[in-house]
Amino acid sequence: MINDKGQALIDQILEEDGFMVLDGGMGTLLMQAGLDHGNPPEEWNVIHPDRIRAIHKGYIEAGARLILTNTFGGTRFRLKLHNLQDRGAELNRAAAQLARAEADAASRPVIVAGSMGPTGEMLEPLGEMTFDEAKAAFAEQAAALAEGGADILWIETMSALDEVQAAVEGARSVCDLPLAATMTFDTNGHTMMGVSPVAALETLSTFNLLALGGNCGNGPAEIEGVISAMRQADPEVILIAKANAGLPRWVGDDLVYDGTPDVMADYAVRARDLGAKLIGSCCGSTPGHIKSMAEALANTPVGEARVAATEADVPEQEARNSRRSRRRNKRG
C-alpha cells in the first residue's frame, strides 16, 4: 500500500489554491554559497548542513510548498565520480533530514520531495549499465531518502524512459512513497534520447505517478510547449512545469541566466493556464524568482496570461490520436 501522506498534502494544497509552487535551483544557490565547480553537492549535506538548510528555508519563505532534497547526483554511479559511492545512504539520508527539518519548521505544510536524478550512464544496449544495476542504485537512494523523512520521491531531468522505469521500480522495491517524474525536452522539443512530450506522457502514465511533466531544458517557452502537448493528450493528468530561468551565458567567470524574476513570473502564470498544477523553476533560479512566481500565481486570474505557441507544441491531430489510443487501451 502506498504511503498517502505526500499525496494527501498535494491534494489539499491543490484543492485550496488550484496550483502548488515548487522550489527553484539548488546548484545555483550552492555555487553562490561557495561550492566549487566540479565538487560534489551531496557532500555538503554533512559538511555544510547549515548552508543546505538555509537554501531550503529561503525557498519556503519565498512561497514554495514543495522542496527538493540536495540529492540530484545521489546514486552510486554519480557519487563514484567523487569516490563517494560507499557513502550514498549517509548523504541521501542526511539531505532528507535537512529538508525535513525546514519543512517541519515552516508555518504551513511543506512537502519534502526526494530528488533522484539520472545516473549519468546509458543503459544497455547503448551503454554498459544493465537495467538491474540502475534499479539497484535507485533503490539504494530511495531507501535512504525515505528513511530521512521524504514525503514523496521526485525522479527528475530524465532523458530515457527505461531509466525512469528503473528508478520507479527501484524505489517501489524498498519503500511505499508516492512518485513523481519529469523529463527534460531540450533537443528540438524531445529528450536527448528522442522522446517526445506525448510519448513521455503515454509511458509515464502507466507508472501510477502522482504527477509528471518537464523540467530544466532551454527555458520557459520550451516547458510551456511540453505542458501544452501533454495537456492536449491527457486533460486529466497532474502536470509539473519546472523550467530553467532562461538560457545561461558567461559574464566573466560567472554563469548568468537571462530569466529575470519578472520573466519567470509570466512563465508561471502561462504554465498554469496551459494546464500545469505543480509549478517551479530549475537552473538559474533563486528565492527571488520563486517569490515573484508565487505572487503572480496568487494574483493573476486564470486565463489572463497570453499563451504563445512554441516549437515544442505537437499538432492537435497527434494529441487527438493519443487520446483515442489511451481510451482504447483503458477499454481493453
Number of C-alpha atoms within 10 A of each C-alpha: 6 12 13 14 14 22 18 11 17 23 15 14 16 15 11 10 12 16 20 25 31 26 28 31 25 24 19 17 20 18 13 9 14 9 15 11 10 8 11 18 23 25 23 19 24 16 10 13 16 12 17 26 21 16 23 28 20 19 25 26 14 21 20 25 25 28 28 25 31 30 26 23 21 34 28 22 22 20 21 14 12 12 12 18 16 11 16 25 21 17 27 33 25 26 31 27 23 24 31 24 15 20 22 13 13 14 9 9 15 25 23 29 28 33 28 29 24 24 22 11 15 17 19 11 8 8 9 11 15 15 17 13 15 26 21 21 21 31 23 20 28 34 22 23 34 23 15 22 20 28 26 27 27 27 26 24 25 25 21 19 17 16 22 27 18 22 31 26 18 23 28 19 16 17 19 18 25 23 25 25 27 26 31 28 30 20 16 13 23 21 22 16 12 15 19 24 28 24 16 22 24 18 13 22 16 8 15 11 16 18 22 27 29 29 30 27 25 21 26 27 22 29 31 31 25 33 29 26 24 32 22 22 27 19 12 10 19 18 28 27 30 32 32 27 29 25 16 17 11 9 9 7 6 10 12 16 18 15 21 16 19 14 16 27 22 19 30 31 27 24 31 24 21 23 23 28 22 25 28 31 29 24 24 26 26 24 24 16 25 30 23 21 29 24 16 18 26 15 10 12 11 14 12 10 17 11 18 9 12 15 12 23 23 20 10 12 11 14 20 14 12 20 17 13 14 16 11 10 9 8 7 6
